[in-house]
Amino acid sequence: MSYRIGDILTGRVTGIQPYGVFVLLDDQTQGLVHISECTHSYVTDLHHIVRIGDVINVLVLDVDEYSQKISLSLRALKTDPYLVKYRRKTHFWTNHRLNSGFRPIAARENKWIQEALTYFEKRNDRRQSGPL
């Protein structure tokens, strides 16, 4: 049977390894669900997710025509819990009670300009003096 990328198939779990789950798709074809494609969260042990003999739905991610390897995914069929819409609490930081506006910046502006000018003058003096 030929499989295509994007097909949703039903298969039986035949093996569990530390790196993934082997799924029997038909009598002759077996695919692998990599550990990273099992759930949206961190997986410590695949035995907590599936058992040998379980019938599961999987999505075909890739089919290698030369080696006949099929990459499958459980995660792609589940909604991502981290993308669920939620109401974000917003808080606007203002100083409308102080009524100060730009006065604090204006009070310090001349000092900042003077510091910048002295810095650049010293830098230019060092460049003009050159190496010893």
C-alpha positions in Angstrom: 0.0 0.0 0.0 1.3 3.5 -0.8 1.2 6.2 1.8 1.4 9.9 1.3 2.4 12.8 3.5 -0.6 14.1 5.4 -2.5 10.8 5.5 -4.2 10.0 8.8 -3.9 6.3 9.5 -4.8 3.8 12.2 -2.1 1.5 13.4 -1.2 -0.9 16.2 1.8 -0.2 18.5 4.3 -3.0 18.1 7.3 -1.7 19.9 8.5 1.0 22.3 12.1 2.2 22.4 13.6 5.1 24.3 13.7 7.1 21.0 10.2 6.4 19.7 7.2 4.1 19.1 6.9 1.6 16.3 3.5 1.4 14.7 2.3 -1.4 12.4 0.2 0.2 9.6 -0.6 -2.9 7.6 0.8 -6.5 7.4 4.0 -5.3 5.6 4.5 -1.7 6.6 5.7 -0.3 9.9 6.4 3.4 10.8 8.1 5.2 13.6 6.7 8.0 15.8 9.8 9.8 17.2 9.7 10.7 20.9 9.5 14.4 19.9 6.3 13.8 17.9 4.4 12.0 20.7 3.1 15.0 22.7 3.5 18.8 22.9 5.2 18.5 26.3 8.4 16.8 27.5 8.3 13.0 27.5 10.3 11.1 30.2 8.9 7.6 29.4 6.9 6.6 26.3 5.2 3.8 28.3 3.2 6.6 30.0 1.7 7.6 26.6 1.2 4.3 24.8 1.3 0.6 25.5 2.2 -2.3 23.1 -1.0 -3.4 21.3 -2.7 0.0 21.5 -4.6 1.1 18.4 -3.7 4.7 17.6 -4.3 7.3 14.9 -1.2 8.8 13.4 -0.3 11.4 10.8 2.2 10.6 8.1 5.0 13.2 8.2 7.5 11.8 5.7 7.9 8.8 3.5 11.5 7.9 2.4 11.1 6.2 -1.0 14.6 4.7 -0.9 14.7 3.2 2.5 10.9 2.7 2.8 10.9 4.4 6.2 7.8 6.2 7.3 7.8 9.0 9.9 4.6 9.4 11.9 3.3 11.8 14.4 0.8 11.6 17.3 1.4 15.3 18.3 0.1 16.7 15.0 -3.4 15.3 15.6 -3.7 17.0 19.0 -4.4 20.7 19.6 -1.5 22.5 21.0 -2.3 23.4 24.6 0.2 26.3 24.6 -1.7 28.0 21.8 -5.1 28.1 23.5 -6.7 31.5 23.6 -6.7 33.1 27.0 -7.6 36.4 28.3 -4.5 38.4 29.0 -4.5 40.6 32.1 -3.4 44.0 31.0 -2.1 46.7 33.2 -1.0 50.1 31.8 1.8 51.9 33.6 1.2 55.6 33.6 2.3 58.6 35.5 -1.0 60.5 34.9 -1.3 61.0 38.7 2.0 62.7 38.9 1.3 65.1 36.1 5.0 65.5 35.4 5.1 64.9 31.6 8.6 65.4 30.1 9.9 67.7 32.8 12.2 65.1 34.4 13.9 64.5 31.0 14.1 68.2 30.2 15.8 68.8 33.6 18.5 66.2 32.8 18.9 66.9 29.1 21.7 69.5 29.4 23.8 67.3 31.7 23.5 64.3 29.3 24.5 66.4 26.3 27.5 67.8 28.2 28.6 64.2 29.3 28.3 63.0 25.7 30.4 65.9 24.3 33.1 65.4 26.9 33.2 61.7 26.1 33.6 62.3 22.4 36.2 65.0 22.9 38.4 62.7 25.1 38.0 59.9 22.5 39.1 62.2 19.6 42.1 63.4 21.7 43.2 59.8 22.2 42.9 59.0 18.5 44.8 62.1 17.4 47.7 61.5 19.8 48.3 58.2 18.1 50.6 55.4 19.3 53.7 56.1 21.3 
